[in-house]
Amino acid sequence: MKRDLVSVLDIEHELKDIIELAITMKGENRDGIDMVPFKGKTLAMIFEKPSLRTRMTFEIGMLQLGGEAIYLAPSDIQMGTRETPYDVAARVLHELLDQISQATIEGA
């Protein structure tokens, strides 16, 4: 079942389990155990402004978990210019990708 995370309050009843799983996975990674739950999965990252730390965090995280990440600059997709945001997200990216991360970075 697809779910969107808009606020940490959306998962507050699951937060303890998520933190415990993250601690376990971090320890297994440190011990050399391959964690590849995202093997064969691709994440597209769309940022309105350049963001080194956020981009690197997502890219490294996906690689460590067996997946791949693709950075799409606003100029790459020209959302709203050549195609509507709906066409970009629903018709193009949704069909090709497993996850899409869009972020607005304040102060970047």
Residue, then its C-alpha position, 0 to 999 in steps of 0.5 A: m500500500k502506497r503512503d506519503l509521509v508529509s509529517v512525522l505525526d503521520i508515523e508517530h505510532e510507528l516511530k519507535d519501531i522505525i528507530e529500532l530498525a534503523i539502529t539494527m540496520k546501522g549496526e549490521n552495516r557496521d559489522g559488514i552485513d550487506m543490507v540491500p532492501f532497495k536492490g533494483k530500486t531507483l530514487a529520483m531526487i528533484f530539488e528546487k535549489p542546489s543542496l549538497r548535504t541533502r543530495m549526498t545523504f539520499e545518494i549515499g543512503m540509497l547506495q548503502l541499501g542496494g538502490e540507485a539515486i538519480y538527481l534531476a535538476p529543475s533545468d533537466i525536466q523543465m517542469g511547467t515549461r515543456e510539460t505540466p507538473y502532472d505529466v512529469a510526475a504521473r506520466v513520466l517519472h511514476e512509470l519509470l521510478d520506484q520513489i520520487s523525492q522532491a525537496t524545497i531547501e530553505g536558505a539554500 
